[in-house]
Amino acid sequence: MLYYEAQPRAMPESIDYDDFIIATYYAALPRDAIMYYLAPFLAIEQSTGTWTAVPGETPEVRAKHVAKVIGIHEVPFYEYEVPKEVEERTYVVQLAYPFRNIEHQLPMLFTAVVGNISMGGKIKLLDLHFPKQYTEGFGGPKFGIDGIYEALGIKERRPLINNMIKPCTGYSCEVGEKLFYEVARGGCDVIKDDELIADMAFNRCEDRVKAYMAMEKRAYEETGEHTLYMVNISDNLPKMFELAKRVVDAGANAIMVNYLAVGLPALRALAEDPDINVPIMAHMDCAGVYYESPNSGIASHLILGKLPRLAGADVVVFPAPYGKAPYLKDRFVYTADAMHYPMHNIKPMMPMPSGGITPDMVPTCVADIGPDIMIGSGGGIHAHPMGPTAGATAFRQAIDATMQGIPVQEYARDHQELGMALGLWEGTFKETSATSGLDSKLESLGDH
């Protein structure tokens, strides 16, 4: 039996799925290379061994710690010959990594399932299956979807509207304070810093929190609606953790972090800190480095969905296929599924589609990923011809129309703010197609 347990290959039925993290990869090899022989070397490389035999890698060590190839599926699946014109063969490969090699450490998860093989050519991590004993080591979102609505005092569920204060950076606290009040008064449920401004000498986080929360109170007294302010605390470590506690002490009711810039373990540390008992938004910047290549990296539903959810984000900003970010609609929907479908003990996380969204896109967005979402808009609110307050109101009107099943164009006839927004922006952006490239990126950015 030790012979089989020590092998870097296994039948799926021969392993206990509760004891392994299953990674699924896309891989491509030259025609004459044979994946059946190469894949076990990948499994050894990412677990017990190296490119050559070493004395300490005994059968006993392998039996407990070697990763196992449990599936090699060529696509298309040739049986008796490979056509002469085929120069490259493509595969879906599954490797099972022993939980004991990784435990509940996110750095070790990345090292095991991506690690050195990320430099091995055409190989892309498509999915990860986590056993229950793995997810039980994580707290996940403290608030999640239900907690966000509760924090805002919203009982009748509807899409939320989030505004990013613009310009992205370079403005004073006084300018931001005025803009915060205007969009909160117009109906924004959540207002966040842009990812490009954090604790800067010209505009400190604590100053913004004190000023903006005073405006939150003022707007609430006028509208009866609360607003969450997600202040960007991204910073060097360990300063970021000190800053997070200072802004909470200063009255912050939410925080935001550029989670891929500071690292998933840093996001997890924030989420699991009992002194930081406010919702956390995770911003997507840097995500394209991981997923944009079709042949390498990490699939978007992992880097934008499962992994930040596991680490404890309550909301994740991710690209919408209707705006300025090129992103396939099926990837968009699948990524949203990874945020809110059941995942063992981990709470659902709220999706926040963003990137060039305007009010006419609200019905499509809701139809694609459901009403329990936070729609992000920056320029689509601030550049409204009647001002930021009207820009926020236009989005709320689009949400009201969508929830009542009324076409936004029809609703806009009796709602001036929405009518102005549709007249200016409807159709400005086209849904990104599979063939979109740099030209379409630049064109949509120019329109924006």
Stockholm file with secondary structure:
# STOCKHOLM 1.0

chainA/1-448         MLYYEAQPRAMPESIDYDDFIIATYYAALPRDAIMYYLAPFLAIEQSTGTWTAVPGETPEVRAKHVAKVIGIHEVPFYEYEVPKEVEERTYVVQLAYPFRNIEHQLPMLFTAVVGNISMGGKIKLLDLHFPKQYTEGFGGPKFGIDGIYEALGIKERRPLINNMIKPCTGYSCEVGEKLFYEVARGGCDVIKDDELIADMAFNRCEDRVKAYMAMEKRAYEETGEHTLYMVNISDNLPKMFELAKRVVDAGANAIMVNYLAVGLPALRALAEDPDINVPIMAHMDCAGVYYESPNSGIASHLILGKLPRLAGADVVVFPAPYGKAPYLKDRFVYTADAMHYPMHNIKPMMPMPSGGITPDMVPTCVADIGPDIMIGSGGGIHAHPMGPTAGATAFRQAIDATMQGIPVQEYARDHQELGMALGLWEGTFKETSATSGLDSKLESLGDH
#=GR chainA/1-448 SS CHHHHTSSBCCGGGSCGGGEEEEEEEEEEETTCCHHHHHHHHHHHTTTCCSSCCTTCCHHHHHHHCCEEEEEEESSCCSSCCCTTCCEEEEEEEEEEEHHHHTTCHHHHHHHHTTGGGGSSSEEEEEEECCHHHHTTCCCCSSHHHHHHHHHTCCSCCCEEEEECSSSSSCCHHHHHHHHHHHHHHTCSEEECCTTCSSBTTBCHHHHHHHHHHHHHHHHHHHSCCCEEEEECCCSTTHHHHHHHHHHHTTCSEEEECHHHHCHHHHHHHHTCTTCCSCEEECCTTHHHHHSCSSSEECHHIIIIIHHHHHTCSEEEEECTTTTSCCCHHHHHHHHHHHHSCBTTBCCCEEEEESSCCGGGHHHHHHHHCSSCEEEESHHHHTCTTCHHHHHHHHHHHHHHHHHTCCHHHHGGGCHHHHHHHHHHTTSSCCCCTTCCHHHHHHHHHHC
#=GC SS_cons         CHHHHTSSBCCGGGSCGGGEEEEEEEEEEETTCCHHHHHHHHHHHTTTCCSSCCTTCCHHHHHHHCCEEEEEEESSCCSSCCCTTCCEEEEEEEEEEEHHHHTTCHHHHHHHHTTGGGGSSSEEEEEEECCHHHHTTCCCCSSHHHHHHHHHTCCSCCCEEEEECSSSSSCCHHHHHHHHHHHHHHTCSEEECCTTCSSBTTBCHHHHHHHHHHHHHHHHHHHSCCCEEEEECCCSTTHHHHHHHHHHHTTCSEEEECHHHHCHHHHHHHHTCTTCCSCEEECCTTHHHHHSCSSSEECHHIIIIIHHHHHTCSEEEEECTTTTSCCCHHHHHHHHHHHHSCBTTBCCCEEEEESSCCGGGHHHHHHHHCSSCEEEESHHHHTCTTCHHHHHHHHHHHHHHHHHTCCHHHHGGGCHHHHHHHHHHTTSSCCCCTTCCHHHHHHHHHHC
//
